[in-house]
Amino acid sequence: MTPRLIRMVRIALPSVFAMAIALTSWVTAAQAEGKFVVELVAEKPLEALPDGDLFWQAETFATLDDAKAAATKTGVPAELNGKAWLLTLGPKDMPGHGGERVALIGPIDRFDAPRYLMRINVSAAPPGSKTSVHSHPGSEAIYVLSGEATIRWPDRTDVVGVGETLAGAPPNTAMQAMSTGDDDLAELIMFVVDSTKPFGTPAKLD
């Protein structure tokens, strides 16, 4: 996998905090140690879920400033390797925000929570690596940038290739992700979770 530059954008109300970080070090470590590495790219609090079925809309923009300017209260701007993204949570028929639409992923499961958090992660995983079995207190969706992801759930196994998407399972469902392609796996992973609970919890698959 070619080393990527990620800009971490943590969005809090009412201020915006941004930091540039080099992906090179953790990608190199993942390759050297054969580890499945997941890193935070951006996150944003959310007071309530949008009405109706929930989808993630992924768009790209010329600059991160353009993505920030186009973001609504349910949109999270982020930058990967010089490409600006806007990931927006909303209904299937939500309008675009002026960028180039890359994917519409869903529906994802609705759930009740006192507070919500939208979180964007990215993975770096050499072939054969895998995560521990775990669960999240919310719903997730993925877009595969390179490689191939195989995800085990209690009742099924999903295989997702380059340019393909996946809407995950309901909140608190046990899962394990594996890099099963010939190339290093890179995923853009979109979450909406209950922010009052730990983001990840060890779990078991039957």
Legacy VTK file of the C-alpha trace (Angstrom):
# vtk DataFile Version 3.0
C-alpha trace
ASCII
DATASET POLYDATA
POINTS 206 float
0.000 0.000 0.000
1.327 3.410 -0.914
1.749 5.531 2.226
-1.092 7.996 2.539
-1.351 11.352 4.259
-4.394 11.715 6.460
-5.612 14.921 8.010
-7.424 14.240 11.239
-10.388 16.565 11.705
-12.149 16.498 15.068
-15.248 18.665 14.887
-16.777 19.881 18.114
-19.487 22.452 18.614
-18.841 25.309 18.346
-15.130 25.030 17.482
-13.209 23.099 14.831
-9.926 21.319 15.612
-7.726 20.039 12.796
-4.388 18.254 12.827
-2.305 16.801 10.007
-0.770 13.406 10.684
1.384 11.139 8.543
-0.105 7.766 7.774
3.299 6.460 6.721
4.342 5.319 10.199
1.295 3.237 11.057
0.966 1.772 7.564
4.633 0.742 7.719
4.087 -0.769 11.162
1.021 -2.641 9.941
2.951 -4.066 6.988
5.978 -4.987 9.066
4.019 -6.626 11.869
1.156 -8.000 9.812
-1.378 -6.063 11.873
-4.863 -4.848 10.973
-4.631 -1.150 11.928
-7.615 1.210 12.237
-7.212 4.949 12.820
-9.607 7.789 13.573
-9.900 10.369 10.777
-12.774 12.592 11.933
-15.712 12.726 14.290
-18.656 14.996 15.033
-21.386 14.946 17.700
-24.998 14.592 16.590
-28.026 15.596 18.644
-30.524 13.302 16.907
-30.700 10.898 13.984
-32.203 12.170 10.727
-35.753 10.994 10.011
-36.438 7.887 7.946
-34.080 5.233 6.647
-30.413 6.058 7.206
-27.755 6.122 4.499
-24.203 7.444 4.278
-23.513 9.613 1.230
-19.826 9.846 0.277
-18.741 12.798 -1.860
-15.342 14.184 -2.841
-14.428 17.864 -3.194
-11.548 19.848 -4.652
-10.415 21.043 -1.217
-11.136 20.349 2.441
-12.356 23.934 2.810
-14.947 23.237 0.098
-16.072 20.105 1.935
-16.313 22.003 5.228
-18.332 24.781 3.602
-20.780 22.248 2.142
-21.177 20.212 5.352
-24.553 20.147 7.069
-25.096 19.233 10.726
-25.118 15.549 9.701
-22.021 15.798 7.476
-18.406 15.083 8.440
-15.581 16.521 6.276
-12.219 14.731 6.185
-9.087 14.589 4.038
-7.255 11.458 2.848
-4.084 11.721 0.784
-4.942 15.169 -0.541
-8.522 14.230 -1.474
-11.299 15.974 0.438
-14.326 13.923 1.452
-17.732 14.797 2.853
-19.574 11.905 4.540
-23.212 12.792 5.213
-25.801 10.810 7.156
-29.361 11.120 5.893
-32.205 9.585 3.859
-31.640 7.723 0.604
-33.029 10.615 -1.424
-30.887 13.275 0.249
-29.592 15.841 -2.257
-25.907 16.147 -3.018
-23.842 18.904 -1.486
-21.935 20.067 -4.540
-19.239 17.389 -4.619
-18.762 14.311 -6.756
-20.854 11.472 -5.361
-18.747 8.347 -4.844
-21.177 6.097 -2.989
-24.500 5.870 -1.173
-24.357 3.188 1.528
-27.286 1.781 3.462
-29.718 1.452 4.872
-28.010 1.226 8.248
-29.860 0.358 11.426
-31.554 3.029 13.505
-31.213 2.892 17.290
-32.046 5.006 20.323
-29.331 6.743 22.335
-29.128 9.769 24.662
-26.316 11.193 22.514
-24.879 10.243 19.151
-21.459 10.513 17.537
-20.588 10.308 13.857
-17.100 8.873 13.455
-14.954 8.226 10.396
-12.114 5.669 10.546
-9.660 4.364 7.968
-7.981 0.959 7.973
-4.565 -0.278 6.845
-4.353 -4.054 6.780
-1.883 -6.301 4.924
-3.233 -9.564 3.456
-3.950 -12.165 6.117
-4.359 -9.697 8.989
-7.548 -9.457 11.026
-9.132 -7.569 13.873
-10.114 -9.067 17.186
-13.771 -10.041 17.590
-15.555 -6.943 18.836
-18.758 -4.904 18.686
-19.730 -1.227 18.458
-22.628 0.612 20.149
-24.094 1.759 16.844
-24.223 1.216 13.103
-21.414 1.242 10.546
-20.814 1.229 6.815
-17.658 0.740 4.750
-16.256 1.756 1.380
-13.242 -0.266 0.205
-10.447 1.852 -1.264
-8.037 -1.028 -1.978
-7.724 -4.731 -1.288
-10.574 -6.933 -0.110
-12.403 -7.088 3.217
-14.101 -10.171 4.620
-16.320 -9.485 7.622
-17.725 -12.224 9.838
-20.987 -11.700 11.724
-22.920 -14.232 13.836
-25.309 -15.035 10.966
-23.318 -14.320 7.792
-19.991 -13.491 6.157
-19.603 -10.538 3.755
-16.843 -10.087 1.176
-16.291 -6.544 -0.134
-13.880 -5.581 -2.937
-12.424 -2.339 -4.299
-15.080 0.299 -4.934
-17.751 -1.756 -3.185
-19.730 -0.834 -0.086
-21.301 -2.579 2.872
-23.918 -1.595 5.418
-23.119 -3.456 8.623
-25.204 -5.220 11.246
-27.328 -3.773 14.104
-25.629 -2.126 17.103
-23.726 -4.388 19.522
-23.390 -7.212 16.969
-20.182 -9.238 17.238
-17.923 -8.944 14.194
-14.421 -9.612 12.904
-12.812 -7.954 9.863
-10.106 -9.656 7.790
-7.897 -8.551 4.887
-8.410 -11.352 2.354
-7.246 -9.855 -0.950
-3.880 -9.898 -2.692
-3.293 -6.199 -1.920
-3.253 -4.294 1.356
-6.750 -3.458 2.521
-7.746 0.187 2.959
-11.293 1.005 4.046
-13.186 4.187 4.716
-15.396 3.247 7.684
-18.394 5.370 8.698
-20.040 5.025 12.114
-22.907 6.543 14.024
-22.748 5.338 17.642
-24.067 5.945 21.144
-21.441 8.354 22.461
-22.221 7.491 26.090
-20.811 3.972 25.622
-17.306 2.665 24.830
-16.669 2.767 21.088
-15.419 -0.810 20.920
-16.106 -3.803 23.191
-14.580 -7.312 23.052
-17.111 -9.891 21.863
-17.452 -13.530 20.807
-18.589 -15.177 17.592
-20.345 -18.539 17.871
LINES 1 207
206 0 1 2 3 4 5 6 7 8 9 10 11 12 13 14 15 16 17 18 19 20 21 22 23 24 25 26 27 28 29 30 31 32 33 34 35 36 37 38 39 40 41 42 43 44 45 46 47 48 49 50 51 52 53 54 55 56 57 58 59 60 61 62 63 64 65 66 67 68 69 70 71 72 73 74 75 76 77 78 79 80 81 82 83 84 85 86 87 88 89 90 91 92 93 94 95 96 97 98 99 100 101 102 103 104 105 106 107 108 109 110 111 112 113 114 115 116 117 118 119 120 121 122 123 124 125 126 127 128 129 130 131 132 133 134 135 136 137 138 139 140 141 142 143 144 145 146 147 148 149 150 151 152 153 154 155 156 157 158 159 160 161 162 163 164 165 166 167 168 169 170 171 172 173 174 175 176 177 178 179 180 181 182 183 184 185 186 187 188 189 190 191 192 193 194 195 196 197 198 199 200 201 202 203 204 205
